[in-house]
């Protein structure tokens, strides 16, 4: 079963529309724009999750972020325990 769709009219800068049309390829401009909007919604949801977590637990410092990045890279390489 396919998702229900509706037709919308949007206004955007011409150069962006042409670049999106070129990159859309066989899927077309609508599919390209829909995918971009879906990614933006995911980012917005993640930003909201981060704001809620930081309000409850305080901001995450640069050192903590780097330590988590290091653990992720180690896990991807199969080094050590990522848990």
C-alpha positions as CSV (number, residue, x, y, z in Angstrom):
1,X,0.0,0.0,0.0
2,X,1.4,3.4,-0.9
3,X,1.2,6.5,1.2
4,X,-1.5,9.0,0.5
5,X,-0.2,12.1,-1.2
6,X,-1.6,15.5,-1.9
7,X,-0.6,18.2,-4.3
8,X,0.9,21.4,-2.8
9,X,2.1,24.6,-4.3
10,X,5.3,26.0,-2.8
11,X,7.5,29.0,-3.6
12,X,11.2,28.6,-3.5
13,X,14.2,30.3,-5.2
14,X,14.5,29.4,-8.8
15,X,18.2,28.3,-8.6
16,X,17.3,25.9,-5.7
17,X,14.4,24.5,-7.7
18,X,16.5,23.8,-10.7
19,X,19.3,22.2,-8.7
20,X,16.7,20.0,-7.0
21,X,15.1,19.1,-10.3
22,X,18.5,18.1,-11.7
23,X,19.3,16.0,-8.7
24,X,15.8,14.5,-8.5
25,X,16.6,12.4,-11.6
26,X,14.0,9.8,-12.5
27,X,12.2,10.1,-9.2
28,X,11.5,13.8,-9.9
29,X,11.4,17.0,-8.1
30,X,8.5,16.0,-5.8
31,X,10.3,12.9,-4.5
32,X,13.5,14.9,-4.0
33,X,11.7,17.7,-2.0
34,X,9.7,15.1,0.0
35,X,13.0,13.4,1.0
36,X,14.5,16.7,2.0
37,X,11.5,17.7,4.1
38,X,11.5,14.3,5.8
39,X,15.2,14.8,6.7
40,X,14.5,18.2,8.1
41,X,11.7,16.9,10.2
42,X,14.1,14.2,11.6
43,X,16.6,16.9,12.5
44,X,13.9,19.1,14.1
45,X,12.8,16.1,16.2
46,X,16.4,15.4,17.2
47,X,16.9,19.0,18.2
48,X,13.8,18.9,20.4
49,X,15.0,15.7,22.0
50,X,18.4,17.2,22.7
51,X,16.7,20.3,24.3
52,X,14.6,18.2,26.5
53,X,17.5,16.0,27.6
54,X,19.7,19.1,28.3
55,X,16.9,20.8,30.3
56,X,16.7,17.7,32.4
57,X,20.4,16.7,32.7
58,X,22.3,19.8,31.7
59,X,24.3,20.4,28.5
60,X,26.8,17.8,27.3
61,X,30.3,19.1,27.2
62,X,32.8,18.9,24.4
63,X,34.9,16.3,26.2
64,X,31.8,14.0,26.7
65,X,30.9,14.4,23.0
66,X,34.5,13.5,21.9
67,X,34.6,10.5,24.3
68,X,31.3,9.2,22.8
69,X,32.6,9.8,19.2
70,X,35.8,7.8,20.1
71,X,33.7,4.9,21.5
72,X,31.6,4.9,18.3
73,X,34.7,4.9,16.1
74,X,36.1,2.0,18.1
75,X,32.9,0.1,17.8
76,X,32.8,0.6,14.1
77,X,36.4,-0.8,13.8
78,X,35.5,-3.7,16.1
79,X,37.9,-2.5,18.8
80,X,37.0,-2.9,22.5
81,X,33.6,-2.9,24.0
82,X,31.3,-0.1,22.8
83,X,28.7,-0.7,25.7
